[in-house]
């Protein structure tokens, strides 16, 4: 079955050719989600939330592979679905970012790990009671200290 999506805007970041593996909290530059003007009304009351889930299209990602080598896990090979690799089968990416301010159709956010002018697919509010699962397993990551600095 073929499924088609339409971009609802684009994402502005300082990264033209290469983005970091994960968002760098100290990154310089502006991170702005620009929603097409015809969808500006869909941002109504979004500013009440501190964070959003951003779904985007990896439009410049290389062809997918069914196995991945997470960059911070030296020598470990995992299945694509057990990784955060941008080489996805359907090229869909996700980031969770803090809303800094919303000005008309522009959402200024905390840093993202996305290339400049990446097509925006959707925005959802991050709701801790629904989106956070205390005690959830981090799989293979904590054994190698990948997320201990967050």
Wavefront OBJ file of the C-alpha trace (Angstrom):
o trace
v 0.000 0.000 0.000
v 1.343 3.426 -0.907
v 0.833 6.205 1.631
v 1.492 9.841 0.806
v 2.117 12.777 3.134
v 2.086 16.495 2.481
v 4.569 18.777 4.170
v 2.898 21.276 6.509
v 5.993 23.481 6.667
v 9.721 23.197 7.168
v 12.309 23.254 9.908
v 15.059 25.863 10.055
v 18.315 24.901 11.770
v 21.978 25.939 11.448
v 22.878 22.500 10.023
v 23.325 22.597 6.247
v 25.204 19.350 5.516
v 25.425 17.367 8.738
v 23.349 17.323 11.918
v 24.497 15.959 15.275
v 23.555 12.435 16.365
v 21.289 13.926 19.032
v 20.287 17.497 19.920
v 23.143 19.548 21.374
v 21.751 21.689 24.212
v 24.626 24.158 23.700
v 24.185 24.490 19.930
v 24.295 28.005 18.592
v 21.913 29.392 16.034
v 18.170 29.461 15.639
v 15.884 26.451 15.584
v 12.534 27.394 14.104
v 9.593 25.345 12.900
v 7.836 27.277 10.150
v 4.276 26.119 9.592
v 2.707 27.031 6.259
v 0.488 30.104 6.706
v -2.667 28.154 5.843
v -2.062 25.969 8.927
v -1.258 28.792 11.377
v -4.670 28.453 13.038
v -3.719 24.869 13.997
v -1.161 26.376 16.421
v -3.972 27.868 18.533
v -3.235 27.237 22.255
v -0.075 25.221 21.507
v 1.905 27.736 23.590
v 0.230 26.280 26.706
v 2.561 23.277 26.375
v 6.252 23.372 27.279
v 7.337 20.734 24.735
v 6.209 19.341 21.399
v 6.790 16.177 19.417
v 8.008 17.043 15.926
v 7.555 14.556 13.080
v 9.573 15.236 9.954
v 10.740 13.692 6.704
v 14.392 12.596 6.398
v 14.459 13.980 2.859
v 18.254 13.740 2.510
v 18.852 10.511 4.405
v 20.733 7.697 2.733
v 18.989 4.468 1.749
v 17.782 2.406 4.668
v 19.512 -0.668 6.003
v 17.943 -3.342 8.172
v 20.891 -3.270 10.575
v 22.448 -0.233 12.217
v 25.598 0.603 14.176
v 24.701 3.226 16.810
v 27.592 5.717 16.762
v 28.060 5.835 20.529
v 27.957 2.057 20.987
v 31.328 0.935 19.685
v 31.000 -2.184 17.562
v 27.389 -2.950 18.494
v 25.086 -3.936 15.650
v 21.323 -3.732 16.148
v 18.241 -4.023 13.978
v 17.009 -0.802 12.396
v 13.964 -0.733 14.679
v 16.259 -0.969 17.729
v 18.112 2.169 16.634
v 17.614 5.895 16.129
v 19.317 5.788 12.729
v 18.074 8.363 10.198
v 18.280 5.651 7.514
v 14.626 4.692 7.988
v 12.524 2.618 5.617
v 9.832 5.321 5.560
v 12.218 8.226 6.278
v 10.148 9.524 9.212
v 12.018 11.268 12.020
v 10.917 12.455 15.443
v 12.306 14.972 17.930
v 10.920 16.278 21.205
v 11.764 19.928 21.741
v 11.000 22.744 24.135
v 8.881 25.621 22.877
v 10.731 28.884 23.461
v 8.150 31.132 21.816
v 5.541 31.115 19.081
v 5.263 34.067 16.721
v 2.441 33.726 14.188
v 3.342 30.597 12.141
v 6.854 30.202 13.611
v 7.723 28.068 16.631
v 11.128 28.878 18.122
v 12.452 25.779 19.883
v 15.339 24.280 21.761
v 18.031 22.677 19.552
v 17.106 19.825 17.226
v 19.221 17.272 15.361
v 17.695 18.047 11.967
v 19.125 19.467 8.739
v 18.049 22.942 7.631
v 14.906 23.083 5.482
v 13.734 19.608 6.473
v 10.059 19.045 5.574
v 7.690 19.119 8.546
v 5.054 16.348 8.693
v 3.256 16.974 11.985
v 3.412 18.522 15.450
v 1.896 17.018 18.567
v 1.913 18.353 22.122
v 4.148 16.463 24.528
v 1.943 15.406 27.453
v 3.956 13.865 30.310
v 1.071 11.731 31.596
v 0.699 10.163 28.134
v 4.207 10.300 26.684
v 6.463 9.494 29.642
v 6.772 6.009 31.079
v 8.913 6.069 34.254
v 10.843 2.839 34.599
v 10.728 2.051 30.874
v 13.739 0.127 29.576
v 16.330 1.955 27.468
v 17.338 -1.310 25.838
v 21.017 -1.590 25.020
v 21.801 2.130 25.572
v 22.342 2.389 29.356
v 24.748 -0.545 29.428
v 27.116 1.575 27.357
v 26.549 4.940 29.086
v 25.046 6.624 26.033
v 22.312 8.534 27.815
v 23.889 8.954 31.234
v 24.810 12.582 30.523
v 21.244 13.747 29.894
l 1 2 3 4 5 6 7 8 9 10 11 12 13 14 15 16 17 18 19 20 21 22 23 24 25 26 27 28 29 30 31 32 33 34 35 36 37 38 39 40 41 42 43 44 45 46 47 48 49 50 51 52 53 54 55 56 57 58 59 60 61 62 63 64 65 66 67 68 69 70 71 72 73 74 75 76 77 78 79 80 81 82 83 84 85 86 87 88 89 90 91 92 93 94 95 96 97 98 99 100 101 102 103 104 105 106 107 108 109 110 111 112 113 114 115 116 117 118 119 120 121 122 123 124 125 126 127 128 129 130 131 132 133 134 135 136 137 138 139 140 141 142 143 144 145 146 147 148 149 150
